[in-house]
Amino acid sequence: MRIKTRFTLHLTLGLVLWMLATGFSIIILLEGILPLFDVAVNTKNEGLLVAWIFSISTIICISLFGWYFGGPLGFIMTWIHQLSQENYKQPVGLQKIYTRKDKLRMRYLLYQEVFQHLQTLAVKLQSAEVERRKIEHAKQEWIAGISHDLKTPLTYITGYSTLLLNDQYEWSKEEAHSFIRQIGDKGKHMEELIQDLSLIIQVNSADGMLPLTKTNQDLVEFTKRVVANISNYPQASNYNLHFKTDTPEINVEFDHKFMQRILQNILMNSILHNPNNTDIYTQLSDNGENVVIHIVDNGVGMSNHMKENLFQQYYRGTTTNSSSEGTGLGMAIVYNLVRAHNGTISVESEPSKGTSFHIILPKIGRS
């Protein structure tokens, strides 16, 4: 039964009882009590007496109505105020509104749905607060990691620049070239970090959906080139990268720049977080309307906690002291770029059993 209907019934019943009680009180007083004491009531006194009885019964009725209808409302308002103060504990006196059989008392039963929703809201708000604190803690760790990751290459750049500008020693051409190459590499790394930050800001401002420049391309040839390029990276020299496909050509509408970032981030993630000689397989298959990209490695795998938080924006799977470099945004970027292509991505992993990324993309882009 709805609160509105229940409230109307309770109010109607209360008014009927008030009128009956007032009428019976007048009759009993005039016909029963006063004659017992031989009190004569004339017409003038009778009207005045009825008015007094009516006034007293009205005051009593208002007090009872206030207690019956207003008491629960006051309790509800107190609870709402408590929630607004970020206090999600049970309000004082909550147990008193229930009977020994754990049922709401009559006057509180009138607002049964409200109490149920408040209890649900308190639980959700408390869970949201716990999650917010986790995210805030992760954000602080992430900021510390970003500071560390930017400071490291900056230290190299400053150090090599100082050496080159040192007039007390004349560097050979080979030494100077080596220093400049190191400065260039560290500068490029810093640029990549800043690009990640810029991209995640762009993703957030676009509500997770980036404007893409899609063209119809052969994803097989494209992926093959990406895998070949990454295999030539110095970081990949001790890893075995493989490419497989069951179809020689799969035409798909995708954004060239962002698709390269998707594949590059996943493959580099597999390289940076696995030991040497790990096998990394990239497989493509045509599934009719969709194309499936499967990237699998036989490396160290991930814990459940790491797997569940892998695509979180502020989650870093490694500590700031890890030898791996990055913002911790790589997989969050992948997740959002796959979504921007109207696709889905999932991950399966177990410690010591490797990791498997599963991406499904529509072959024809959807608006």
N, C-alpha and C positions, 0 to 999 in steps of 0.2 A: 504494500500500500504506500502511495506517495506521501511525502511529508505534508504537502498542501491539503490533501484529502484527510489525512490523519489529524492535522491541526484543526481543520474545520469541524470534524466530528467531536474532538475533545472540547473545543470552544462552545459548540452548540450544547453538548451535554452539560458543561459547566453552567451555562446560562439557564438551562432548564432546571437544573438542581437549585440554582440560586433563587429563581422565581418560586419554585415549589417550597423551598425552605423558608422564604420570606412570607409566603401565604400561610403556611402552617404555623409559623411563629405568631403571626397576627391573630389567627383563629384561636390558637391555644392560650395566648395571653388574654384575649378579650373574653373568651367563652369558658376558659378553664381555670386559669390562675387567679385573675382578679376577683371573680365571684367567690372563690374560696376565702378571700380576705374581706368580703363584703364591701369591696371598692366599687362604687357606682361610677359609671362612665357615661357622661352625656354626649350629645352629638358633637359639640365643640371640642371637648377633650379627646374624644375618640379619633377625630381627624388628626389632632396634634400627636397623639400616641402612635397612630399608624405611620405618620411622617418620621417620627423618631426611630421606630422599628425598621422602617425602610432605609433610613440613612445609616443606621448601625449595620444592617445586613449588607448594604452596599460597600461600606468600608471593609467589612470582613471579607466580602467576595473579592474586592480588588486586591486585598492582601494575599488571599489564597491564590488568585490568578497570577499575581506577581511571583509568588513562590513557585507555583506549578509550572508556569510558562517561562518566567524570567530567570529562575535559578539555573536551568540547563543552558540557557543562552549566555548567561554570565560566565559559566564554566567554559563554554565553547570559546567565548571571546578571550578569556584568560589563556586558554591553550593556544589560540592563534597568535596572541601577543608573544607567548613564550617561543613559538616557532619563529616568529619574526626576529627574535633576539638570538637566533641560532642556537637555541637550547632545545635539543631534540629528545630529551628524557621525558618519561611519562610525567604528566602534571600531578602535583600534590592533590590527593583526594580522588584519583581516578578509580581506585578499587572500591570506594564508597558508593559509586553510582551503579555497582553491580550487586546482585543478590548472592547468597551463598551458593546458588546453583550456577553462578557465573552468567547470569542474564541481567540485562539492563532493567533498572527499576522503572516503574510505570511512567513517571514524568520525564525520564531520560529516554525511554523507548520512543517517545514522540520524535526524537531527532536521531533515530538509529543510524540512518544512512550518513548523517553528518559525522557521527563519531567514527564510523567505519572508514570514511574518507580521510578524516584527520589522522587516524592511526596509520593508514596506508601512506599518507603524505609525510608523516614524521619519519617513517622507515625509509622512504625514498630520499628525503632531504638529508637524512643521516648518511645514507649510502653515497649520495652525491658529494657530501662534505668530505667523507673519507677519500673518495676518488679525487676530489679537487686537491686535497692535501698531497696525495700520491703524485698527481700531475705537477703540482707546485714543487715538490721535492725533486722530481725527475727533471723539471725545468732548471732548477738551480744546479743540479749536477751537469745538465746539458750545457748550461752557460759556462760552467767551470771547464768542461771539456773543450768547448769552442775556444775559450781563452787560451787553453793549453795548446790546442792544435794550431792556432794562429801565431802564438808566441814562438813555437818551435822553429818554423821556417823563417820567421822574422829574425830570430837569433842567428841563424845561419847567414842570412843576407847581411845583417849588421856586421857579423864577424868577418866574412869574406871581403866586404867593402872596406872595412878598417885595414885589413891586410893589404889590399890593393893600393890604398891611399897612404900607406906607410912609406915615407921617403927614406927611411934608414936602411931599407933593403930593396934591392933591385930584383924583381921577379923575372924568371925566364918567360918566354912567350907561351910555352906549354903550361907552366904553372898559372899564369894569368888567365889563359883560356879555360883551364880547369875551374878556377874560382868563378869566372863569369858564367860558365855552364851551371855550376852549383847554384849561383844566384838566380839564374834563369829558371832552373827547375823548381826552386823553392818559391819563386814569384808565381810560377804557373800553378803550383799547388795552392797558394793563397788565393789565387784567382778562382780556382775550382771551389774552394770553400765558400767564397763570397757568392759565387753563382748558385750554390746550393741554398744559401740563405735567401738570396733574391727570389729563387724559384719557389721556395716554400711560402714566402710572403705572398707571391703572386697566386699560389694555389689557395691560400687562406682567404685572400681578398675576392677570389672568384668562387667561393663556396665549394671548392674542390673540383670545379669544372673549368678547365682552361680552354681558351679559344685555340683550336687546332687548325693547322694548314695541311689538310689531307690531300694526298694524291694516290692514285692507283698504281701500286708497285708490286714487284715480285718479292715477296717476303723471304722466300728461300734464298735467293741471291743476296738480298740485303743482310740477312742474319749470318750467312756464310762469311761475308766480308767483315762483319763486326767481330765474329769469333776469331777470324784470321788476324785482324788488327790487334785484338787483345792478347792473342798468343805471342805476339811480338813485343809486348810490354816487358820491361826488365823484371817486374814483380811476378810475371807468369812464366819465367824461364824454367822453373823447376816443377811446373804443373802440366798435366796431360789434358789438353782441351780437345774434345771430339764433337763432330757435327753429324747428325743423322736426319734423314727425311724420307718419308714413304712416297713423296710426290716431287718431281723435279721442278715444278713451278706452282706457286700459290699466289694469285693476285689478290691483294688486300688493300683497302683504303686506310692509310695511316699517315701520321705526321713524321717525317723523316728524322728530324732533330730529336723529338721526344721519344720515338721508338728506339733510337740509338741509346738514349739515356736509360731507358728501361732495361735493355739487354746488358749494357755496360755495367750498370749498378749491381745487377744480380750476379753477373759473372765475376766482377771484382770483389763482391762480397764473399763469393765462394773461394776466391784466391786468397784474400787477406785473412780469412778466419779459419783456414785449414792448413795442415802441414804440407811440406813438400811431397811431390809425387802423387798428390790427390788427383783422381780422374774426375773430370767435369764434362758431362754430356749435355749437349743442346740438341733437342729433338723437335721436329716440326711434323705435324700431321693435319690433313684436311678433313674436317668433320662436317662437310656439307656447307651449311651457312656460316660456320665458324672455323677458325684456325686455332689449333692448340699448340702452345709453346711449352715444352717440358724441359726444365733445366735441373739436372740431377748430379749430385756429387757423392762420393763414398768417404767423405771426411769425418770430422769429429761430431757432427750433428749438433742439436740444440736441446736445451732443457725445455720443459713445458712452459715455464715462466718466460723464457726468452722467446719461444715460439708465439705465445699469446700476445706479447708486447712488441713483436718485430716491426709491425707497421705503425706503431705509435710515434707521433711526431717528436717527442722529447726523450724517447728511449734509446739508450746506447747499450748495446749488448756487451761491450767491453768497458773496462775502467779507463780513466784518463791516462793512466800509466801504461796502457797497452801500446804495443809497438805499431799497431795498425793505425792508419791516419784516416780522418774523416769527421764529418760533423755529427754523425748519428742520424742524419736526415735521409740518407740514401734510400732506405727501404720505404720510408714514408713518402718520399718523392715517387718511387716506383708505384706504390699503391694508388696514389692520386693520378698519376699519368695513365695507368691502366684504366681507371674509372673514367678519365676524360675521353678515352677511346671506346667507352661503353662496354668495357670488358670486365672480367673478374680475375682475381689472383688469389691463390691459396698456397699454403706451405705445409708440408709434412716432414717431420724430422724426429729422430730419436738419438740420444747420446750414443756415440760410437757407431752409429748406423747410417750416417750421412743425412743429407737434406735434399728435398725435392720441391721445386717451385712449379706450379701449374697455372698457366695463363690461358684464358679463353677470350679470343677477340672476334667480333663480327667481321666477316670479309667485306661487307658493304657497310659504310659508316651510316649511323642513324643520327638524326638531328635531335 
